[in-house]
Each structure stands twice: as structure tokens, then as C-alpha cells.
Amino acid sequence: MTTSSVAQHFVGVQGGLVMSLIAFSIVFIVIMGLMFIMMGMKHVCNVIDGVKTKAPLGAPAAPAAPTAKTSAAVAVAEDDGVLLAVISAAIASMCGSAAKVVSFAPVKAPAKSSWRFLGKIQNAEGFQD
């Protein structure tokens, strides 16, 4: 039987090398295709975002940029007022109208925490050797 078939090309060490070359080529071609699709989607998204951000012709112009210290202080005060209102509303919805927020301030995490230290010790277990 001297029939020539495709399977005879993939016999032995040379056949294994040819098969692995084909398989790796297919994998890398697919990866490159996915990379090009992602790059294309980035450009498509930039174009879509650019279209959305353009203002219509009849739209009013954006307000002028705030000046030095006075406007920055006003913006911070307005943000604090909004934040205080949101926090007060959340507390009132959870605790009822009897609760009252008097003041608030951000809490800074300590630089060194025993919980953080314990986590580092537990994650490093077995690496001492």
C-alpha cells in the first residue's frame, strides 16, 4: 500500500515539529488579530467620544475659568456643603429624623497598622527558607 495521505507528513519527530509550528503559528495569528481589533476599537471609541463632546452650534459657551484664591475657596465650600447634605441624608434615611449631623472630617488611615503587618506576615509565610 503506497497511498499518499496527509497523515504521513506528520509522522515522527519531523512531523511533530511541523505540527507544533502550525499550532504556534495559528495561536500567534489569532493573538495578532485580537490585538489589531483592540487597537481599532480604541480609535473607534476616540472618534465616538470626539463626536459626543462637540457642542452644537447654538449651544452657549462654557463659563470662564475661576480666578485665583476666592473662587477656589468658594468651590471647596460648595463641595463641603453638598457632601454634608449627602451624608446627612444618608444618616437620616438609615437612622430616622432623630439623628443629626453636626460636623464631619475625613479620617486618615494610620501609617502603620497591626492588621497590615499581620497580613504581610501571613502572605510571606513559607518564603523565609
N, C-alpha and C positions, 0 to 999 in steps of 0.2 A: 504494500500500500504506500504509494508515493504521492498521496494527495497533499497539496499545499494548502495550508489553512493559516489563518491569522494567529491562532494559538501557538503555532510552532515558533513564532518570533519572540515569544515571551517565556522561553524555557531556559532554565539555568541561571547563572549569575548575571550574564548579559541581559537576559530577559527581565530579571528583577531590577536591574539598573535602568532599563528603558521604561519599565512601568513606573518606577519612582520618579523619573524625570518627567514623565507625562503627568503624574499626580501632582507633583510640586508646581509644575507649570500651570495647571488648572487652578490650583489654590491661589497662586500669586496673581493670575489674570483676574480672578474674582475679586481679590483684595484691591487690586488697582482700579477695577471698575467701581467698587464701592467708594473708594477714595475720590474718584472723579465725580461720582454722584453727589457726595457730600460737598465737594468744592463748588459744584454747580448750584446746589441748594443754598449755599452761603451767598452766592451772587444773586440768586432769585430773591432771597429774603431781604437783602440790602436794597434791591430795586423796589420791592413791595413796601418796605419801611420808608424809602425815599418818597414814594408816591403818597403815602399816608401823612407824612409830616409837612408836605407843602400846603400852605394856606390858600384858600380860594381867593380870587381876585377882589371880591367885595368884603373880605374879612378885615376887621380893624387891626391896626399894627400892634405889636406886642408892647407892653408898658416899658418905660425906660428903666435902666438898671438903677437899683437903690444907691444912694450916696453914703459915704463913709460910715461913721460910728452910729449916728442916730437911727438910721433905718435898720441897721443890723440889730440894734438893741430892741427896736420895736418888733422885728420879726421873731426874735427869741421870746419876747414877752407874749406875743400872739401864739406861738407854738406851745409855750408853757400853759397858757390858758386853755387851749384846745386839748392838750394832754390831760390837764386836771379835770376837764369836763368829761373826757372819755373814761378816765379812771373812776371818777365819781359815779358815772352812770353804770359802770360795771359792778361796783360795790353795791349800789342801790338795788340793782336787779338781783343780786345774789343774797343780800342781807336784808333787804326791805328798806323802807324810808327811815328807820331808826338810826341807821349808820350814817356817819358824816365824815367826810374827808377834810381835815384841817390843813395839812400840808403834805408835800411829798418831796423826796430827794432820791437820786439814783444811789444804789448801793454798789460799792466796788468790791470785787472778789479779793480775798487776801492773796498776797503774792505766794505764800507757801501754805499749802493746805495738807492736813494729815490724810485726807481722802485721796488727794492727788499722789502723795508719797506712797500710800498703800497700793494704789493702782499701778504705779511704776514698779513696785517690788513684786507684785503678783504677775505682771506681764513679763518681767525679766527672770522669772523662776526657771531654772534649768540652764541658764546661759552663763553661770558662774564658772563652769568647768572649762 
